[in-house]
Amino acid sequence: MTEQWWRDAVIYQVYPRSFADGNGDGVGDVAGIRARLGHLRDLGVDAIWMSPWYPSPMADAGYDVSDFRDIDPVFGTLAEAEALITEAHECGIRIIIDIVPNHVSSEHPWFKAALKSESAKERDYFWFRKSQNMPTNWTGEFGGTTWTRIDDDTWYLHLFTPEQPDLNWEHPDVQAEFESILRFWFDRGADGIRIDSAALLFKDPELPEVTGGEPHPFHDLDAVHGVYRAWRRIADEYSDRALIGEVWMPDVERFTNYLRPDELHAAFNFDLLGCAWDPYKMRLSINRTLESHAHIGAPPTWVLSNHDVTRHVTRYGRADTTFSFENNLDGTPVDLELGTRRARAAALLTLSLPGSAYVYQGEELGLWENETIPADQLQDPMYARRGHSRDGCRVPLPWSGDEPPYAFSRAEPWLPQPAEWKDRTVQAQTGDPSSMLELYRTAIRLREFTDQHLTWLDLGAEVLAYTRGTDFACVLNLSGVPVPLPEHQAILLASSPLDGALLPRDTAVWLRL
């Protein structure tokens, strides 16, 4: 990959606590990632996105950062992180790191100084307000209130947990600090920045109340674009650096504003992730994504799972195959065989669509959501507020062996692994042509498209079929019966065995035309 690598890369998300444990304490770390780089090289990914690895009290799994210029001791050292970047580059893999600009940890030096004195300059770096009552009725991103009282008449704002005070992005010191943090990591070889909660930075200073149907006064305010224009100027000073935003937004036009030529290089497209396993809705989602991104000249992105959402093997095995944070389906029946079949087909779909594809660690192994974690072992702060825990998708990976911890660690993992994962280890799947792992390895190896355009084929309303260029087609059968394949020269890859000359339901195939 050369310039603008982010436009068609396969990017693998590493959740450091759960990828691999190098020091044997039950928690994943940088040493474990370095030791397992060969897995990612063999998988064929172009880049790794590292979820936060900074010093943190871990009130929200590391998204409450106390120092953006170091590594938390549970994960290792800054020197180890620098070595990982170097070693990944030697494997031909780029590194994207996670920046969390909306808030910091309540243990961050700025916030600690702000609490000590009303006259501290750092108090202006946050949203402190004097009020006898809670300043607003805003609901937090995890549910619950967004203000915490520190004395009789003083409150501070936090859109997430009380341990994550929101920064005041109107203040030039806040803007300058994050510009310095970007340079810090670019200077250490980071190839990209993933921006957490990218639309939340600015708040309406009038702090209006929220009533039903009104836009949130802390979401997608126009001032945020000035920040990303400044960040883009910094990224452009370096070679081949990318800014990638986490932008959850239903309004397509507002979403693509973040992708204007002088702002972010790419943004996560969650439209297909939340879409039902339905041919009409999926086609609409794909068209909407392609058209909106083409209009502004930005690369589409495709993602099926990440550290915040229910794994798609589980989602696709439910009667309701959609995902949203408001729709808690925990504990509803799951047909894992069906979910796995659909997940295999979805992999061939997303890996052949124009743009970049994201792979969340473990999806290449066909892992499902672990919904059997005892309540007293759940660590996600969302659980107490919404009754849904994201821990089920964050369970440590199984590498080898027939029982937990599956060579993830020498100690008991920080979250329990299902006994049924013994057939889902990297060791068990390597070399098995029918395995999910070999499906991903083969698809990524074959994924070479020179034509970035997609042309739909008409094979019926319940079949998604398209070409990329003149000699490649992907066909996904979402009907209830087998369907005939279009005329072709060869079958490159199928997500499940074919039924003679027919494509079974919930099966995708790549064809050479």
ZIQUINOR-V310757 format. One record per backbone hydrogen bond with DSSP energy under -0.5 kcal/mol. NH is the residue of the N-H (numbers start at 1). CO is the residue of the C=O. If there is no record, write none. Layout:
((NH	CO) (NH	CO))
This chain:
((5	2) (7	4) (8	5) (11	9) (11	357) (12	47) (13	11) (13	359) (14	12) (14	49) (15	13) (16	14) (18	15) (19	15) (19	16) (20	16) (21	408) (22	20) (28	17) (29	20) (30	75) (31	75) (33	29) (34	30) (35	31) (36	32) (37	34) (39	36) (40	36) (41	37) (42	38) (43	39) (44	40) (45	40) (46	10) (47	10) (48	94) (49	12) (50	48) (50	96) (51	14) (51	49) (55	67) (61	58) (63	60) (65	63) (66	55) (67	55) (70	67) (72	53) (75	72) (76	72) (81	77) (82	78) (83	79) (84	80) (85	81) (86	82) (87	83) (88	84) (89	85) (90	86) (91	87) (91	88) (92	89) (93	88) (94	46) (96	48) (97	192) (98	50) (99	194) (101	99) (104	165) (105	65) (106	163) (108	105) (109	66) (112	108) (113	109) (114	110) (115	111) (116	112) (117	113) (120	117) (123	120) (124	121) (125	122) (126	123) (127	166) (128	126) (129	155) (131	129) (131	153) (140	144) (141	159) (142	159) (143	140) (146	138) (148	156) (150	154) (151	154) (154	151) (155	129) (156	148) (157	127) (158	146) (160	164) (164	161) (166	157) (167	102) (168	125) (169	167) (169	201) (171	168) (174	171) (175	171) (176	172) (177	173) (178	174) (179	175) (180	176) (181	177) (182	178) (183	179) (184	180) (185	181) (186	182) (187	183) (188	184) (189	186) (190	185) (191	95) (192	95) (193	242) (194	97) (195	193) (195	244) (196	99) (196	194) (198	195) (198	246) (199	246) (200	197) (204	217) (205	203) (207	204) (211	209) (214	211) (219	216) (220	199) (221	199) (224	221) (225	222) (226	223) (227	223) (227	224) (228	224) (229	225) (230	226) (231	227) (232	228) (233	229) (234	230) (235	231) (236	232) (237	233) (237	234) (238	234) (238	235) (240	238) (242	191) (244	193) (245	266) (246	195) (247	245) (248	246) (249	247) (252	250) (255	251) (256	252) (257	253) (258	254) (258	255) (259	256) (260	257) (263	260) (264	258) (265	243) (266	243) (268	245) (270	268) (274	270) (275	272) (278	276) (282	278) (283	279) (284	280) (285	281) (286	282) (287	283) (288	284) (289	285) (290	286) (291	287) (292	288) (293	289) (294	290) (295	291) (296	292) (296	293) (297	293) (298	293) (299	265) (302	356) (303	269) (304	358) (309	306) (314	311) (315	311) (316	312) (317	314) (318	315) (321	319) (323	274) (327	324) (328	326) (329	327) (332	329) (335	317) (336	334) (339	335) (340	336) (341	337) (342	338) (343	339) (344	340) (345	341) (346	342) (347	343) (348	344) (349	345) (350	346) (351	347) (352	349) (353	349) (353	350) (356	300) (357	9) (358	302) (359	11) (360	358) (361	13) (363	360) (365	362) (366	363) (367	362) (370	392) (371	369) (373	370) (377	374) (378	374) (378	375) (383	380) (385	381) (385	382) (386	382) (387	382) (387	383) (388	382) (392	389) (393	390) (394	391) (397	18) (399	397) (399	406) (400	406) (406	403) (408	405) (414	26) (421	418) (422	419) (423	420) (424	421) (426	398) (427	399) (429	425) (430	426) (432	429) (433	431) (435	432) (439	435) (440	436) (441	437) (442	438) (443	439) (444	440) (445	441) (446	442) (447	443) (448	446) (450	448) (452	450) (455	467) (457	465) (459	457) (459	460) (463	460) (464	476) (465	463) (466	474) (467	455) (468	472) (473	511) (474	466) (475	509) (476	464) (477	507) (478	462) (478	476) (483	503) (485	501) (489	512) (490	512) (492	490) (492	510) (493	510) (495	508) (499	502) (500	498) (502	499) (503	483) (504	502) (506	477) (507	477) (507	504) (509	475) (510	493) (511	473) (512	490) (513	471) (513	511))
